[in-house]
Amino acid sequence: MSTTDRIRVYAAIDLGASSGRVIAGVVANGKLDVVEVARFPTRHDDDGTYLRWDIVSTFEETVAGLSKVQEICRERRAEFAGIGVESWGVDYGFLSDGAAKLDDVRHHRKAGVPDDVYAAFARQPSERYSATGVLDQSINTVVQLAARGADGSVPEESVVLFIPDLWVYLLSGSIGTDPTIASTSQILDVHTCDWSETLLAELGSKAPAMPPVKPSGSRAGATTSEVTERIGATEAVPVFRVAGHDTASAFGFARPSRRGERATGLVSSGTWSVAGIAVERPVTTDEAREAGFTFERALRGFLMVRNLNGMWLLQESLRTWADEDGRPVDLEALIREANEVAGNVHAFDPADHRLLLPGHMPDRIRMLCREAGRPEPETRVEVVRAIFESLAREYVSAVRTAGRLSGTDIDGMHIVGGGSRNALLCQLTAQLSGLPVLAGPTECTAIGNLAAQMWASGIVESIDAAYDLVDPAIWTPTTYYPTETESTVTS
């Protein structure tokens, strides 16, 4: 089907752990242009026991954003061709008695998982990893569900809906999930792409049902009459299951590598950081597990990645300093000064579980530097430098180790997401890796969302063909090269 027949507009709903956006993807004259039409905070409430996502207000902001996409369609006499949703992983809501339970969608950073529940689920890590390809973590959906089963808070006759699936249901009434977001749960069988009956049995007889797994890049349904009216559309808009996990959307362009081939290291740098490579098949060995790798489903193949705290470390530090000063902190000035700090001295493990919860992040960073035998950052500038340097080190370590374990040679690195705008972080990564680093685009997640919709709707024949339509002004990355100063990072 020709892409030049008429103007089509797709809406990418991109839900992040700190903010959400609605992006309009306009396909006209054989080219995809991307326009942000709405941005809003993804809020949560803390009752002292749990953090709960404010689903109602975030969905209302989404609908308002979709109405702006409809305005673009009206102005350009374009077809509103589709809606797709992606988000962070592991969190979920319940569908019970024909209604979504929106007031108790718990946040993974404080989901109320008792230590004994987590310990029970982590007692056979090798077998669980071999089955799911996912590391044991207290934030995993399977552990959260076990905790809710133990405290009796699972609704009767309920179905689990992950965050993007919850949005698809609210938009269209369709119930289901896709492999990318489902694979973050530690319940999806890595070999069959269906739910593991063994793991579901461990949740007990009162466990909720899991949604049917539908292919990424498939049509879920169309907007309900209520949603259609609210966004101002004259007819129902198709709703697609894209790569529901934002990491998979961000790396939608990546072609999986086979053993013996060359690969580009992949880094998604946002509130969370994800670093690794795209592979054709999972390598669920004890060595891979002990090295901290998770295998998540991608649009094509699998992502062999380490999950790390990302810009969350900087966000929490800035919040702490703003509280101390009574006013916002000048981040640009801190980054400029951090660029002048003597490097390779402050470093800590950004994946440490003690960094997960809100709190005084600079003090925790100093503690972890001290435990690692590194100098403690004394000033705010040194804390910022420590964050960027530690992230860059972990990016390089993750990519190198993934290459070694999968039998692929790494020929460069590609950073996408908000961190790709940070020149210091990108240059440190190039310096420490000794490899060229491509940075950008920032909108990689939304572009992957849009590419999956274009493919699912049939206006392109493949994911690659969808990326070929992206305006080069949006897609072309910045390249950072290592300087002559030598730096090494051990795996």
NUVEXGU-257100 format. One record per residue (C-alpha): x, y, z; residue number from 0. Coordinates in Angstrom, 2 decimals, always signed. Example, Ala and Ser with C-alpha at 12.3 -4.5 7.8 and 13.67 -1.06 7.14 Angstrom:
% residues 2
- x,y,z,n
- +12.30,-4.50,+7.80,0
- +13.67,-1.06,+7.14,1
END
This chain:
% residues 491
- x,y,z,n
- +0.00,+0.00,+0.00,0
- +1.40,+3.38,-0.92,1
- +2.33,+5.74,+1.89,2
- +1.65,+8.75,-0.31,3
- -2.10,+8.15,-0.91,4
- -3.28,+10.39,+1.91,5
- -2.14,+11.95,+5.17,6
- -2.35,+9.63,+8.15,7
- -1.81,+10.55,+11.79,8
- -0.95,+8.06,+14.53,9
- -0.89,+8.80,+18.26,10
- +1.87,+7.34,+20.43,11
- +1.05,+7.35,+24.14,12
- +4.40,+7.19,+25.94,13
- +4.01,+6.67,+29.70,14
- +7.20,+7.07,+31.71,15
- +7.77,+6.63,+35.42,16
- +8.00,+10.40,+35.92,17
- +6.06,+11.86,+32.98,18
- +3.78,+10.88,+30.15,19
- +3.39,+12.26,+26.66,20
- +1.14,+12.04,+23.65,21
- +3.06,+12.20,+20.37,22
- +1.49,+12.69,+16.95,23
- +3.19,+10.85,+14.11,24
- +2.20,+12.45,+10.80,25
- +2.78,+10.34,+7.69,26
- +2.66,+12.50,+4.56,27
- +4.51,+12.44,+1.25,28
- +6.38,+9.29,+2.19,29
- +7.82,+10.76,+5.39,30
- +7.08,+10.42,+9.11,31
- +7.21,+13.59,+11.20,32
- +6.85,+13.56,+14.98,33
- +5.13,+16.25,+17.07,34
- +4.70,+16.29,+20.85,35
- +1.16,+17.48,+21.58,36
- +0.90,+16.88,+25.34,37
- +3.18,+16.27,+28.31,38
- +2.04,+15.60,+31.88,39
- +3.39,+14.18,+35.15,40
- +2.65,+10.56,+36.02,41
- +1.66,+11.13,+39.61,42
- +1.55,+8.76,+42.53,43
- +0.30,+8.95,+46.12,44
- +2.03,+7.64,+49.25,45
- -0.19,+6.49,+52.11,46
- +2.76,+5.43,+54.24,47
- +2.46,+1.76,+53.27,48
- +2.23,+1.83,+49.49,49
- +2.88,+4.12,+46.56,50
- -0.11,+4.05,+44.22,51
- -0.24,+5.40,+40.69,52
- -2.84,+8.10,+40.03,53
- -4.29,+6.30,+37.02,54
- -7.42,+8.43,+36.74,55
- -5.68,+11.79,+36.30,56
- -3.05,+10.33,+33.97,57
- -5.68,+8.76,+31.75,58
- -7.60,+12.05,+31.68,59
- -4.43,+13.80,+30.51,60
- -4.06,+11.12,+27.84,61
- -7.58,+11.72,+26.51,62
- -6.90,+15.47,+26.42,63
- -3.76,+14.76,+24.40,64
- -5.64,+12.54,+21.96,65
- -8.15,+15.35,+21.38,66
- -5.20,+17.52,+20.28,67
- -4.15,+14.80,+17.83,68
- -7.69,+14.87,+16.47,69
- -7.36,+18.64,+15.99,70
- -4.25,+18.04,+13.86,71
- -6.24,+15.55,+11.79,72
- -9.02,+18.07,+11.29,73
- -6.64,+20.88,+10.34,74
- -4.72,+18.72,+7.87,75
- -7.76,+16.78,+6.62,76
- -5.96,+13.65,+7.69,77
- -7.06,+10.22,+8.82,78
- -6.66,+9.45,+12.54,79
- -5.09,+6.09,+11.72,80
- -4.22,+4.61,+15.11,81
- -3.30,+4.76,+18.77,82
- -0.57,+2.77,+20.54,83
- +0.54,+2.70,+24.19,84
- +3.83,+1.78,+25.87,85
- +5.07,+2.23,+29.43,86
- +7.46,+1.05,+32.11,87
- +7.27,-2.64,+33.09,88
- +6.17,-4.85,+36.03,89
- +3.29,-2.70,+37.38,90
- -0.32,-3.64,+36.72,91
- -3.95,-3.14,+37.62,92
- -6.88,-5.53,+37.95,93
- -9.98,-6.01,+35.85,94
- -12.82,-7.41,+37.96,95
- -16.59,-7.58,+37.48,96
- -16.23,-5.94,+34.09,97
- -14.47,-2.85,+35.45,98
- -10.87,-1.75,+35.83,99
- -9.81,-1.17,+39.44,100
- -8.04,+2.18,+39.05,101
- -7.62,+3.19,+42.68,102
- -5.12,+0.50,+43.72,103
- -2.44,+0.27,+41.04,104
- +0.70,-0.04,+43.12,105
- +4.08,+1.47,+42.29,106
- +6.98,-0.99,+42.04,107
- +9.24,+1.20,+44.20,108
- +6.95,+0.71,+47.20,109
- +4.56,-2.14,+46.47,110
- +4.57,-3.62,+49.96,111
- +6.43,-6.87,+49.25,112
- +7.45,-8.52,+52.57,113
- +10.97,-9.91,+52.77,114
- +9.72,-13.45,+53.44,115
- +7.55,-13.43,+50.30,116
- +10.47,-12.32,+48.16,117
- +12.79,-14.84,+49.78,118
- +10.33,-17.65,+49.03,119
- +10.24,-16.73,+45.35,120
- +14.01,-16.37,+45.08,121
- +14.92,-19.75,+46.55,122
- +15.41,-21.47,+43.18,123
- +16.85,-18.72,+40.99,124
- +18.49,-20.99,+38.41,125
- +15.27,-22.86,+37.56,126
- +13.17,-19.68,+37.45,127
- +15.75,-17.93,+35.27,128
- +15.94,-20.86,+32.87,129
- +12.16,-20.77,+32.49,130
- +11.63,-17.01,+32.18,131
- +14.99,-15.41,+31.36,132
- +14.22,-12.80,+34.03,133
- +16.28,-12.12,+37.15,134
- +14.77,-12.36,+40.60,135
- +13.87,-8.87,+41.85,136
- +11.43,-7.81,+44.53,137
- +9.73,-5.45,+42.05,138
- +8.80,-8.24,+39.60,139
- +5.10,-8.74,+38.93,140
- +5.17,-12.35,+40.09,141
- +6.51,-11.28,+43.50,142
- +4.02,-8.42,+43.78,143
- +1.17,-10.82,+42.99,144
- +2.44,-13.30,+45.59,145
- +2.44,-10.53,+48.19,146
- -1.08,-9.49,+47.27,147
- -2.23,-13.07,+47.44,148
- -0.74,-13.32,+50.91,149
- -2.49,-10.18,+52.18,150
- -5.81,-11.02,+50.48,151
- -5.94,-7.90,+48.29,152
- -6.49,-9.64,+44.93,153
- -10.07,-8.95,+43.75,154
- -12.34,-11.93,+43.08,155
- -12.41,-13.27,+39.50,156
- -9.85,-10.72,+38.37,157
- -7.54,-10.40,+35.35,158
- -4.13,-8.73,+35.43,159
- -3.63,-5.81,+33.05,160
- -0.15,-4.30,+32.76,161
- -0.03,-0.50,+32.44,162
- -0.19,-0.28,+28.60,163
- -2.84,-3.03,+28.57,164
- -4.87,-1.06,+31.11,165
- -4.78,+1.93,+28.76,166
- -5.77,-0.24,+25.77,167
- -8.71,-1.55,+27.80,168
- -9.82,+1.93,+28.85,169
- -9.58,+3.13,+25.26,170
- -11.13,+0.17,+23.46,171
- -12.50,-2.40,+25.91,172
- -10.04,-4.99,+24.57,173
- -8.42,-7.40,+27.04,174
- -4.94,-8.72,+26.31,175
- -1.22,-8.06,+26.46,176
- +1.81,-8.28,+24.20,177
- +5.02,-10.30,+24.72,178
- +7.28,-7.32,+25.46,179
- +5.41,-5.99,+28.47,180
- +4.41,-9.50,+29.59,181
- +8.06,-10.58,+29.66,182
- +8.83,-8.05,+32.43,183
- +6.56,-9.99,+34.81,184
- +8.79,-13.05,+35.39,185
- +5.78,-15.23,+34.57,186
- +6.08,-15.46,+30.77,187
- +7.88,-18.58,+29.52,188
- +10.91,-17.36,+27.56,189
- +10.74,-20.37,+25.21,190
- +7.01,-20.59,+24.41,191
- +5.96,-16.93,+24.74,192
- +3.03,-18.01,+26.89,193
- +2.36,-17.95,+30.62,194
- +4.33,-20.45,+32.71,195
- +1.86,-22.86,+34.30,196
- +4.47,-23.79,+36.92,197
- +4.89,-20.20,+38.10,198
- +1.16,-19.51,+38.03,199
- +0.60,-22.60,+40.18,200
- +3.01,-21.18,+42.77,201
- +0.69,-18.18,+43.15,202
- -2.07,-20.47,+44.46,203
- -5.74,-20.99,+43.74,204
- -6.71,-17.39,+44.45,205
- -4.27,-15.95,+41.91,206
- -5.72,-13.63,+39.26,207
- -5.98,-14.72,+35.64,208
- -3.37,-13.52,+33.18,209
- -4.48,-11.83,+29.95,210
- -4.18,-13.53,+26.55,211
- -0.83,-12.79,+24.86,212
- -1.28,-11.15,+21.46,213
- +1.50,-10.31,+18.97,214
- +3.25,-6.96,+19.18,215
- +2.16,-5.02,+16.13,216
- -1.43,-6.28,+16.04,217
- -4.79,-4.56,+16.19,218
- -6.48,-4.67,+19.61,219
- -9.74,-3.00,+18.61,220
- -11.07,+0.51,+18.22,221
- -11.98,+3.34,+20.56,222
- -15.24,+2.97,+22.43,223
- -18.10,+5.30,+21.55,224
- -17.42,+7.26,+24.75,225
- -13.70,+7.74,+24.00,226
- -14.41,+8.51,+20.34,227
- -16.79,+11.28,+21.38,228
- -14.47,+12.66,+24.06,229
- -11.53,+13.06,+21.69,230
- -13.75,+14.69,+19.08,231
- -13.37,+12.01,+16.40,232
- -16.16,+11.38,+13.92,233
- -15.51,+7.63,+13.88,234
- -13.80,+5.06,+16.05,235
- -9.97,+5.11,+15.92,236
- -8.01,+1.84,+15.64,237
- -6.08,+0.87,+18.79,238
- -2.95,-1.27,+18.33,239
- -0.83,-3.44,+20.59,240
- +2.63,-2.08,+19.94,241
- +5.74,-3.09,+21.88,242
- +4.04,-2.30,+25.19,243
- +7.29,-2.17,+27.15,244
- +8.95,+1.19,+26.53,245
- +12.41,-0.40,+26.32,246
- +11.28,-2.64,+23.47,247
- +9.77,+0.37,+21.69,248
- +12.97,+2.36,+22.17,249
- +14.99,-0.44,+20.55,250
- +12.47,-1.26,+17.83,251
- +15.12,-0.41,+15.23,252
- +17.61,-3.00,+16.54,253
- +18.24,-6.12,+14.48,254
- +19.01,-9.18,+16.66,255
- +22.56,-10.49,+16.41,256
- +23.60,-14.13,+16.11,257
- +26.66,-15.73,+17.69,258
- +29.76,-14.76,+15.74,259
- +28.26,-11.56,+14.36,260
- +29.04,-7.97,+15.25,261
- +26.60,-6.02,+17.39,262
- +25.97,-2.49,+18.55,263
- +25.60,-1.96,+22.27,264
- +22.21,-0.52,+23.21,265
- +21.48,+1.90,+26.05,266
- +18.11,+3.38,+26.94,267
- +18.80,+6.20,+29.37,268
- +15.77,+7.57,+31.20,269
- +14.42,+7.35,+34.75,270
- +15.57,+3.75,+34.48,271
- +18.62,+2.78,+32.43,272
- +18.74,-0.39,+30.36,273
- +22.00,-1.54,+28.73,274
- +22.90,-4.56,+26.62,275
- +22.40,-5.91,+23.11,276
- +19.70,-7.40,+20.87,277
- +20.04,-11.17,+20.37,278
- +18.19,-13.73,+18.30,279
- +17.85,-16.24,+21.14,280
- +18.16,-16.04,+24.94,281
- +21.25,-17.35,+26.71,282
- +19.73,-18.41,+30.02,283
- +22.87,-19.82,+31.57,284
- +23.96,-19.52,+35.19,285
- +26.81,-17.29,+34.01,286
- +24.37,-14.88,+32.37,287
- +22.17,-14.90,+35.48,288
- +25.10,-14.28,+37.80,289
- +26.23,-11.43,+35.53,290
- +22.83,-9.76,+36.04,291
- +21.21,-10.11,+32.62,292
- +17.51,-10.24,+31.89,293
- +16.08,-11.41,+28.56,294
- +13.09,-9.31,+27.57,295
- +11.04,-9.81,+24.44,296
- +11.62,-7.24,+21.71,297
- +9.78,-6.42,+18.51,298
- +12.34,-8.75,+16.97,299
- +14.14,-11.35,+19.03,300
- +15.21,-10.57,+22.58,301
- +16.95,-7.83,+24.52,302
- +19.81,-9.12,+26.68,303
- +20.05,-6.30,+29.19,304
- +20.93,-5.14,+32.65,305
- +18.35,-2.93,+34.35,306
- +19.86,-0.06,+36.34,307
- +18.66,+3.01,+38.13,308
- +19.07,+5.87,+35.68,309
- +18.20,+9.56,+35.80,310
- +16.15,+8.70,+38.89,311
- +19.41,+9.17,+40.80,312
- +19.76,+12.70,+39.46,313
- +16.05,+13.50,+39.88,314
- +16.07,+12.47,+43.54,315
- +19.31,+14.38,+44.19,316
- +17.84,+17.53,+42.64,317
- +14.68,+17.11,+44.72,318
- +16.76,+16.81,+47.90,319
- +18.78,+19.92,+47.10,320
- +15.68,+21.90,+46.13,321
- +14.13,+21.02,+49.49,322
- +17.29,+22.17,+51.26,323
- +17.49,+25.45,+49.31,324
- +13.78,+26.19,+49.11,325
- +14.06,+26.67,+45.34,326
- +14.90,+24.65,+42.18,327
- +18.56,+23.87,+41.49,328
- +20.33,+25.08,+38.33,329
- +21.00,+21.70,+36.69,330
- +22.70,+23.10,+33.60,331
- +25.29,+24.87,+35.76,332
- +25.92,+21.69,+37.75,333
- +26.49,+19.70,+34.55,334
- +28.87,+22.34,+33.15,335
- +30.93,+22.23,+36.32,336
- +30.75,+18.42,+36.50,337
- +32.41,+18.29,+33.10,338
- +35.52,+19.85,+34.67,339
- +35.80,+17.43,+37.61,340
- +38.79,+15.08,+37.41,341
- +37.26,+11.82,+36.22,342
- +37.41,+8.16,+37.20,343
- +37.46,+8.73,+40.95,344
- +33.85,+8.67,+42.16,345
- +32.00,+5.48,+41.25,346
- +29.25,+3.30,+42.75,347
- +26.84,+0.58,+41.67,348
- +23.73,+2.27,+40.20,349
- +21.85,-1.05,+40.35,350
- +22.11,-1.26,+44.15,351
- +18.66,-1.95,+45.63,352
- +19.18,+0.74,+48.28,353
- +18.77,+3.37,+45.57,354
- +15.24,+2.29,+44.61,355
- +13.16,+4.24,+47.11,356
- +12.73,+8.01,+47.37,357
- +14.99,+9.64,+49.95,358
- +18.24,+11.53,+50.44,359
- +20.01,+10.27,+47.32,360
- +23.30,+12.22,+47.73,361
- +23.90,+10.61,+51.13,362
- +23.24,+7.14,+49.71,363
- +25.63,+7.80,+46.83,364
- +28.37,+8.86,+49.26,365
- +27.77,+5.69,+51.28,366
- +28.03,+3.45,+48.19,367
- +31.20,+5.19,+47.02,368
- +32.70,+4.64,+50.45,369
- +31.71,+0.96,+50.43,370
- +33.29,+0.57,+46.98,371
- +36.57,+2.01,+48.28,372
- +36.20,+5.15,+46.15,373
- +36.49,+8.77,+47.30,374
- +33.20,+10.18,+48.50,375
- +31.81,+13.05,+46.42,376
- +31.78,+16.05,+48.73,377
- +30.08,+18.73,+46.65,378
- +26.91,+18.73,+44.61,379
- +28.97,+18.95,+41.43,380
- +30.94,+15.87,+42.45,381
- +27.69,+13.98,+43.17,382
- +26.45,+14.80,+39.65,383
- +29.76,+13.69,+38.19,384
- +29.61,+10.47,+40.22,385
- +26.14,+9.70,+38.85,386
- +27.15,+10.18,+35.21,387
- +30.46,+8.36,+35.58,388
- +28.89,+5.40,+37.39,389
- +26.15,+5.10,+34.78,390
- +28.65,+5.29,+31.92,391
- +30.81,+2.59,+33.54,392
- +27.84,+0.29,+33.96,393
- +26.67,+0.89,+30.38,394
- +30.07,-0.16,+29.07,395
- +30.39,-3.11,+31.43,396
- +26.91,-4.41,+30.55,397
- +27.47,-4.17,+26.79,398
- +30.92,-5.78,+26.91,399
- +29.76,-8.63,+29.10,400
- +26.65,-9.23,+26.98,401
- +28.87,-9.44,+23.91,402
- +31.18,-11.95,+25.56,403
- +28.38,-14.18,+26.85,404
- +26.47,-14.15,+23.56,405
- +29.54,-14.61,+21.38,406
- +29.21,-11.29,+19.54,407
- +31.77,-8.54,+18.94,408
- +30.76,-5.01,+19.94,409
- +31.59,-2.39,+17.31,410
- +29.92,+0.67,+18.86,411
- +27.24,+1.89,+21.24,412
- +23.90,+3.65,+20.74,413
- +22.30,+5.69,+23.54,414
- +18.65,+6.72,+23.19,415
- +16.19,+8.47,+25.47,416
- +16.60,+11.57,+27.61,417
- +20.18,+10.71,+28.58,418
- +21.21,+10.95,+24.92,419
- +20.93,+14.75,+25.26,420
- +23.57,+14.75,+28.00,421
- +26.89,+15.37,+26.29,422
- +28.92,+14.56,+29.42,423
- +27.26,+11.16,+29.86,424
- +27.70,+10.30,+26.18,425
- +31.34,+11.42,+26.07,426
- +32.15,+9.46,+29.24,427
- +30.61,+6.37,+27.65,428
- +32.71,+6.81,+24.50,429
- +35.81,+7.43,+26.58,430
- +35.38,+4.43,+28.84,431
- +34.40,+2.06,+26.03,432
- +36.96,+3.20,+23.48,433
- +34.15,+3.00,+20.91,434
- +32.09,+5.53,+18.96,435
- +28.79,+6.35,+20.63,436
- +25.68,+7.31,+18.70,437
- +23.40,+9.53,+20.78,438
- +19.74,+9.97,+19.99,439
- +17.13,+10.42,+18.99,440
- +15.45,+11.42,+22.22,441
- +12.12,+10.34,+20.72,442
- +13.23,+6.76,+20.03,443
- +10.52,+5.25,+22.24,444
- +7.70,+7.14,+20.54,445
- +9.15,+6.41,+17.10,446
- +9.20,+2.69,+17.91,447
- +5.58,+2.95,+19.03,448
- +4.63,+4.68,+15.77,449
- +6.65,+2.23,+13.65,450
- +4.75,-0.72,+15.16,451
- +1.43,+0.99,+14.43,452
- +2.38,+1.70,+10.82,453
- +3.40,-1.92,+10.38,454
- +0.26,-3.24,+12.09,455
- -2.01,-1.03,+9.97,456
- -0.39,-2.26,+6.77,457
- +0.95,+0.98,+5.31,458
- +4.47,-0.49,+5.43,459
- +5.59,-4.09,+4.93,460
- +8.11,-4.27,+7.76,461
- +9.43,-2.49,+10.84,462
- +12.54,-1.50,+8.89,463
- +10.36,+0.09,+6.21,464
- +8.62,+2.15,+8.88,465
- +11.96,+3.47,+10.17,466
- +12.98,+4.32,+6.61,467
- +10.17,+6.91,+6.58,468
- +11.39,+8.79,+9.66,469
- +12.45,+12.34,+8.83,470
- +16.30,+12.38,+8.95,471
- +16.14,+15.67,+10.86,472
- +14.57,+13.69,+13.72,473
- +16.42,+10.41,+13.40,474
- +20.06,+11.33,+12.69,475
- +22.06,+10.81,+15.91,476
- +25.06,+12.76,+17.24,477
- +28.33,+10.81,+17.29,478
- +30.81,+10.96,+20.19,479
- +34.31,+9.58,+19.75,480
- +36.79,+8.52,+22.44,481
- +39.68,+10.93,+22.89,482
- +43.34,+9.94,+22.98,483
- +43.31,+9.66,+26.78,484
- +43.09,+5.97,+27.61,485
- +40.47,+4.64,+30.00,486
- +39.47,+1.07,+30.71,487
- +36.49,-0.56,+32.31,488
- +36.57,-4.19,+33.39,489
- +33.54,-6.39,+32.83,490
END
